[in-house]
Amino acid sequence: MIKFKVICVSIIALYHSSVFAQDYKCYVELADKTKKVALANIDSGIAKDAANKLLSNGAFAPDGKTKLNVVKVEECVPFRQKFNSYKARLLDKKTPF
């Protein structure tokens, strides 16, 4: 009976982690030296994975049309959390999501 419970809990945890992706927001520097708050949707729930996704995929410039390389990720937090960085919080308030 205990093995059955362990298997059920494991299946539920695996299902939850694969179905419910998490949104992160990251304070980044783009290739044109502008700073921006960019979104990353990841499955793992680990901020480092959000940073890696943006570094490999890039982000849209403030014009919303041009995609630029992300050269530096300053900080990533879950979407509903506040940034630690004062500059990131200021920019986050100005960013429409």
C-alpha positions in Angstrom: 0.0 0.0 0.0 2.8 2.4 0.8 4.4 1.8 -2.6 1.1 2.6 -4.3 0.9 5.9 -2.5 4.5 6.8 -3.4 3.9 6.0 -7.0 0.7 8.1 -7.0 2.4 11.1 -5.4 5.3 10.7 -7.9 3.0 10.7 -10.9 1.1 13.7 -9.6 4.3 15.7 -9.0 5.6 14.8 -12.5 2.3 15.7 -14.1 2.2 19.0 -12.2 5.8 20.0 -13.2 5.3 19.2 -16.8 1.8 20.7 -17.3 2.2 23.9 -15.3 4.9 26.0 -16.9 6.0 29.0 -15.0 6.4 32.6 -16.1 9.5 34.5 -15.1 10.4 38.1 -15.7 14.1 39.0 -16.2 15.9 42.3 -16.1 18.2 42.0 -19.1 20.7 44.0 -21.3 20.1 43.7 -25.0 22.7 43.8 -27.8 22.0 47.5 -28.4 22.9 48.2 -24.7 19.3 48.9 -23.7 17.9 47.4 -20.5 14.5 45.8 -20.5 12.2 43.4 -18.5 11.7 40.3 -20.6 9.4 37.3 -20.1 10.4 33.7 -20.2 8.0 30.8 -19.9 9.8 27.7 -18.5 8.8 24.2 -17.3 11.4 23.7 -14.6 10.6 26.6 -12.3 14.2 27.5 -11.9 15.3 31.1 -12.5 18.6 30.1 -14.1 16.7 28.2 -16.8 14.7 31.4 -17.6 18.0 33.3 -17.9 19.4 30.6 -20.2 16.3 30.7 -22.4 16.6 34.4 -22.9 20.3 34.2 -23.6 19.8 31.6 -26.2 16.5 32.9 -27.8 16.9 36.7 -27.4 14.2 39.2 -26.7 12.3 41.9 -28.5 13.6 45.4 -28.4 11.4 48.1 -26.9 9.9 48.8 -30.3 8.3 45.3 -30.1 9.4 44.4 -33.7 13.1 43.9 -33.6 14.5 40.8 -31.9 17.9 41.3 -30.3 20.3 39.1 -28.5 20.3 39.2 -24.8 23.9 39.8 -23.7 23.4 39.9 -20.0 20.7 38.8 -17.5 20.9 40.8 -14.4 18.1 39.1 -12.4 15.1 36.7 -12.9 12.2 36.3 -10.6 8.8 34.6 -10.8 6.3 36.8 -12.7 4.3 37.9 -9.6 7.4 38.7 -7.4 9.3 42.0 -7.2 12.8 42.4 -8.4 15.6 42.9 -5.8 17.2 45.6 -8.0 15.8 49.1 -7.7 16.5 49.8 -11.4 14.7 46.6 -12.4 11.7 47.5 -10.2 11.4 51.0 -11.8 11.6 49.5 -15.3 9.1 46.8 -14.4 6.5 49.4 -13.4 6.8 51.0 -16.8 6.6 47.7 -18.7 3.1 46.7 -19.9 2.4 43.0 -19.5 
